[in-house]
Amino acid sequence: MSASKAQPNPRALIAVAVLLVGLAVYTAIVVTLADYLPSHWAVEAIYALIMGLVWVWPAIALFRWAANWRAQ
């Protein structure tokens, strides 16, 4: 009996590369925009909360795309 080898997912490498580059660009934009915020703890906290969560939805979509590589 021969062991079947799983085929590598070509989209996984693309997804990881896009995620790393995208997060680096996103971080640079978020940090730059933070300089223009009013210097108040509540504004900074809300900004950090929102910007800390915004990247999650594109990342989920990206990894769903990568996981469905055999469906097409």
C-alpha positions as CSV (number, residue, x, y, z in Angstrom):
1,M,0.0,0.0,0.0
2,S,1.5,3.3,-1.0
3,A,1.1,6.4,1.1
4,S,-0.7,9.2,-0.8
5,K,1.1,12.5,-0.7
6,A,-0.9,15.6,-0.1
7,Q,-0.5,18.2,-2.8
8,P,0.8,21.6,-1.5
9,N,-1.6,24.5,-1.6
10,P,-0.1,27.0,-4.0
11,R,-2.5,29.7,-2.7
12,A,-1.2,29.4,0.9
13,L,2.2,30.8,0.0
14,I,0.6,33.7,-1.9
15,A,-1.8,34.4,1.0
16,V,1.0,34.5,3.6
17,A,3.1,36.8,1.4
18,V,0.1,39.1,0.7
19,L,-0.8,39.1,4.4
20,L,2.8,40.0,5.5
21,V,3.1,42.8,3.0
22,G,-0.4,44.0,3.6
23,L,0.0,44.2,7.3
24,A,3.3,46.1,7.0
25,V,1.6,48.7,4.7
26,Y,-1.5,48.8,6.9
27,T,0.7,49.3,10.0
28,A,2.6,52.2,8.4
29,I,-0.7,53.9,7.4
30,V,-2.2,53.4,10.8
31,V,0.8,54.8,12.6
32,T,1.0,57.8,10.3
33,L,-2.7,58.6,10.7
34,A,-2.3,58.3,14.5
35,D,-0.1,61.4,14.4
36,Y,-3.0,63.5,13.3
37,L,-5.4,62.4,16.1
38,P,-6.2,64.7,19.0
39,S,-4.0,63.9,22.0
40,H,-6.7,62.5,24.2
41,W,-6.7,59.0,25.8
42,A,-10.2,58.2,24.8
43,V,-9.7,59.1,21.1
44,E,-6.5,57.1,21.0
45,A,-8.1,54.1,22.7
46,I,-11.0,54.1,20.3
47,Y,-8.7,54.5,17.3
48,A,-6.5,51.6,18.5
49,L,-9.5,49.4,19.1
50,I,-11.0,50.1,15.6
51,M,-7.7,49.9,13.7
52,G,-6.6,46.8,15.6
53,L,-9.7,45.0,14.4
54,V,-10.2,46.3,10.9
55,W,-7.4,44.2,9.3
56,V,-9.1,40.9,10.5
57,W,-11.9,40.9,7.9
58,P,-9.6,41.1,4.9
59,A,-7.3,38.5,6.4
60,I,-10.2,36.1,6.9
61,A,-11.3,36.6,3.3
62,L,-7.7,36.0,2.1
63,F,-7.4,32.8,4.0
64,R,-10.8,31.6,2.9
65,W,-9.6,32.2,-0.7
66,A,-6.4,30.2,0.0
67,A,-8.3,27.3,1.7
68,N,-10.6,26.9,-1.3
69,W,-7.9,26.3,-3.9
70,R,-9.3,22.9,-5.0
71,A,-12.9,24.1,-5.4
72,Q,-12.2,25.8,-8.7
